[in-house]
Amino acid sequence: LFPFGLLAGLPGADLLVDAGALWILLGQVNLYRRVNELHGESGPLWTKDEALLEPPVYAWWALLPPPLDVVVGLRQVHFLARHWAAVRGEPWQGDPVAEEFFPFISAPRFTLRQFARTPALWFQFTADWEELDWPLLQDPSEGAPWRSPFEWGFLWGGAPADPAPKSIGLAPADLAAALARDLSEGRYILTGNLTSSLFADDCRFVDPNNAVDGLSRYRQALGFLFEPTRSQLDNVHVRVVAAGSGRATIEATYVASGELKLPWRPKISPWSGKISYDVSPVTGLVVAQTDVWNITRFDAIRQTFTPGSTSRR
């Protein structure tokens, strides 16, 4: 109908064609978003496969010009095949085209900069090429001001201190076990439901987007973020990585997803994170918590402002 309308010079035909093209592009974005959601829903099926722990595609890449839009299209076909093989309980038979000839199809998700500077992702014959050391292709410095977390402490200045007595002198292994329970059962990084006796009152909490000084402020801030009944935290693993006469360090990994408490109900797709806990050698309490994500802070912000489903199942 559209081509005939153009030939006939019907009023508004150009606008209809443009609208149709936009509809197709938005449909592609939604398709890739759904691919990521499927992986999040079935994540426990491939906990041993690091490549499948994170969302496989950037949905907005559908808006990029060729050939970059083809990259994400090929990736969604490959990862959907792996997804359904896992759902059906079938062993993965391999995909030579994606895993040998064109590694970018099967590689864990990468950014545009990473793709441009890493020849090993391009083709089989570039697998041994060295990474391009060009300033333009490097990730921005961690010390740049726009890369620093937002300091939100001023919003919670009046938060009262937690009166619970502290678990002074807890062994690192026991502290790690308690933190594992708080993550697995309390999902505390999403809910604020943590054991306050494990943390110093002046503990500093940092993630790529946010920084809060003080335990009570941190718990108060978390209460405004995620909807507990519609958020998940799985694949929790906690271990002591350093202990002895010096300050102990504990690390935890996890995969999380959830819905934010905002009027447009944005849904944050599954992401994986690694938390480092610094433990005081004097008190045995956590004095600093640093959370690192496998998604960029800008991806997290983008999802925050992307409307989700308003239905309540």
Sequence and secondary structure as in RCSB ss.txt:
>XXXX:A:sequence
LFPFGLLAGLPGADLLVDAGALWILLGQVNLYRRVNELHGESGPLWTKDEALLEPPVYAWWALLPPPLDVVVGLR
QVHFLARHWAAVRGEPWQGDPVAEEFFPFISAPRFTLRQFARTPALWFQFTADWEELDWPLLQDPSEGAPWRSPF
EWGFLWGGAPADPAPKSIGLAPADLAAALARDLSEGRYILTGNLTSSLFADDCRFVDPNNAVDGLSRYRQALGFL
FEPTRSQLDNVHVRVVAAGSGRATIEATYVASGELKLPWRPKISPWSGKISYDVSPVTGLVVAQTDVWNITRFDA
IRQTFTPGSTSRR
>XXXX:A:secstr
 HHHHHHHT TTHHHHHHHHHHHHHHHHHHHHHHHHHHHHHTGGGGTT GGGSS    GGGGGS TTHHHHHHHH
HHHHHHHHHHHHTT      HIIIII GGGTS    HHHHHH GGGT GGGTT      GGGS   TTSGGGS E
E GGGGTT     S   TT  HHHHHHHHHHHHHTS HHHH    GGGEEEEEEEE SSEEEESHHHHHHHHTTT
B GGG EEEEEEEEEEE SSS EEEEEEEEEEEEBSSTT  EEEEEEEEEEEEE TTT  EEEEEEEESS HHHH
HHHHTS       
